[in-house]
């Protein structure tokens, strides 16, 4: 391979990498906007993002307890 061809291949790789970087930067910008929208919606509902995981855990436990109670009531009614 001569130097001219090698240089053209390198230029093509640089162009491809540049296009990929631009695309990834746009994707990152979109994801950050989506994250910010979600955080704002949570805060509008009175939920701080930092406490979301513990809130979900509590809600799952409450749901499991209620399902168990319903299953017990159904079993007792039989």
Secondary structure, 3 states (H helix, E strand, C coil): CCHHHHHHHHHHHHHHHHHHHHHHHHHHHHHHHHHHHHHHHHHHCCCCHHHHHHHHHHHHHHHHHHHHHHHHHHHHHC
